[in-house]
Amino acid sequence: MATGVPHYSALVQGLVNDHRQLLQTFGELKKSADAEDPAAFKQALHDFKAQLVPHLLQEAIKLYTFLRQELKAQGNQQAYQMVNGYKTEMGGIGDAAVRFVETYTATADADIDFAEVRDALGDIGRLLGDRIRREEAELYPLYQSLH
């Protein structure tokens, strides 16, 4: 094992649990947007960001850094490139999700265009759902195989 970020045996289960919680909170976000309830929507935005940011940081440090250091040490260039692709993609998705949250958190209640919000949430939901499925099918088993 390369020196640096260690392998955490409980990491994958914790990340999977985070995914379930994030999806549940995202559902609350959609529900509040469907109801056009600004107070509930802003609370759901806060709750979603409070879960998303620590999850992204944990993945960035404990998952991606570990995978990259191990795969580089093994000389597994193909898997290393795959992980880099995931890391780059996740950065973009995370930035977009946080930008969405910050935009609508700062928008006055009366100025929230819930039709626009619902469209954006549909796009974000598809991206997050696809990403979660691929992480759990590809990255997490790879992580577990390296210990």
C-alpha positions in Angstrom: 0.0 0.0 0.0 1.3 3.5 -0.9 1.7 5.9 1.9 -0.7 8.8 2.2 -4.5 8.5 2.6 -5.3 5.2 4.3 -8.0 2.7 3.4 -11.1 3.1 5.6 -13.0 -0.2 5.9 -16.3 1.5 6.7 -16.0 4.2 4.0 -18.1 2.6 1.3 -21.0 1.8 3.6 -20.9 5.4 4.9 -21.0 6.8 1.4 -23.8 4.5 0.4 -25.8 5.7 3.5 -25.0 9.3 2.5 -26.4 8.6 -1.0 -29.7 7.3 0.5 -30.0 10.3 2.8 -29.1 12.7 -0.1 -31.8 11.1 -2.3 -34.3 11.4 0.5 -33.5 15.1 1.1 -33.5 15.7 -2.7 -37.0 14.2 -2.7 -38.0 16.8 0.0 -36.5 19.5 -2.1 -38.7 18.4 -5.1 -41.8 18.1 -2.9 -41.4 21.6 -1.6 -40.8 22.9 -5.1 -43.9 21.1 -6.4 -45.9 22.6 -3.5 -44.4 26.1 -4.3 -43.7 26.5 -0.6 -40.8 29.0 -0.4 -40.1 28.4 3.3 -40.0 24.6 3.0 -38.0 24.9 -0.2 -35.3 27.1 1.4 -35.1 24.7 4.4 -34.8 21.8 2.0 -32.0 23.7 0.1 -30.2 24.2 3.4 -30.6 20.5 4.4 -29.4 19.3 1.0 -26.3 21.5 1.0 -25.5 20.5 4.6 -25.5 16.8 3.5 -23.9 17.3 0.0 -20.8 19.3 0.9 -19.4 17.0 3.6 -20.2 14.0 1.3 -18.3 15.5 -1.6 -15.3 16.4 0.6 -15.2 12.9 2.0 -15.3 11.4 -1.4 -12.6 13.8 -2.7 -10.2 13.1 0.2 -10.8 9.5 1.3 -12.1 7.9 -1.9 -10.5 9.6 -4.9 -7.1 10.4 -3.3 -6.8 6.9 -2.0 -7.8 5.3 -5.3 -5.5 7.6 -7.3 -2.5 6.9 -5.0 -3.1 3.1 -5.1 -3.7 2.8 -8.8 -0.7 5.0 -9.6 1.5 2.8 -7.3 0.2 -0.3 -9.1 0.8 1.3 -12.5 -2.9 0.7 -13.4 -3.1 3.5 -15.9 -6.6 2.6 -17.2 -8.2 2.5 -13.8 -6.3 5.6 -12.7 -7.7 7.5 -15.8 -11.2 6.3 -15.0 -10.9 7.6 -11.4 -9.6 10.9 -12.7 -12.6 11.2 -15.0 -15.0 10.5 -12.1 -13.2 13.1 -10.0 -13.4 15.7 -12.7 -17.1 14.9 -13.4 -18.0 15.0 -9.7 -16.4 18.4 -9.4 -18.6 19.8 -12.1 -21.8 18.2 -10.7 -21.0 19.3 -7.2 -20.3 22.9 -8.3 -23.5 23.0 -10.3 -25.6 21.6 -7.3 -24.0 24.1 -4.9 -24.5 27.0 -7.3 -28.2 26.0 -7.6 -28.6 25.9 -3.8 -26.8 29.2 -3.3 -28.7 30.9 -6.1 -32.1 30.0 -4.7 -31.1 30.5 -1.1 -30.3 34.1 -2.0 -33.5 34.6 -4.1 -36.3 36.5 -2.4 -39.3 34.1 -1.7 -41.6 36.1 -4.0 -39.0 35.9 -6.8 -38.6 32.1 -6.9 -39.8 30.8 -10.3 -40.9 27.3 -9.2 -41.4 26.2 -12.8 -37.8 27.0 -13.5 -36.8 25.3 -10.2 -38.7 22.1 -11.1 -36.9 22.0 -14.5 -33.5 22.4 -12.9 -34.3 19.9 -10.2 -35.2 17.4 -12.9 -31.8 17.8 -14.5 -29.9 17.7 -11.2 -31.9 14.6 -10.2 -31.0 12.8 -13.4 -27.3 13.6 -13.0 -27.2 12.7 -9.3 -29.1 9.5 -9.8 -26.9 8.4 -12.7 -23.8 9.3 -10.8 -24.8 7.5 -7.6 -25.6 4.3 -9.7 -22.2 4.4 -11.4 -20.2 5.2 -8.2 -21.8 2.3 -6.4 -21.4 -0.1 -9.4 -17.8 0.9 -10.3 -15.9 3.0 -7.9 -17.0 1.6 -4.6 -16.2 -2.1 -5.6 -12.8 -0.9 -6.9 -12.1 0.8 -3.6 -13.1 -2.3 -1.6 -10.9 -4.5 -3.9 -7.8 -2.5 -3.0 -7.7 -3.5 0.7 
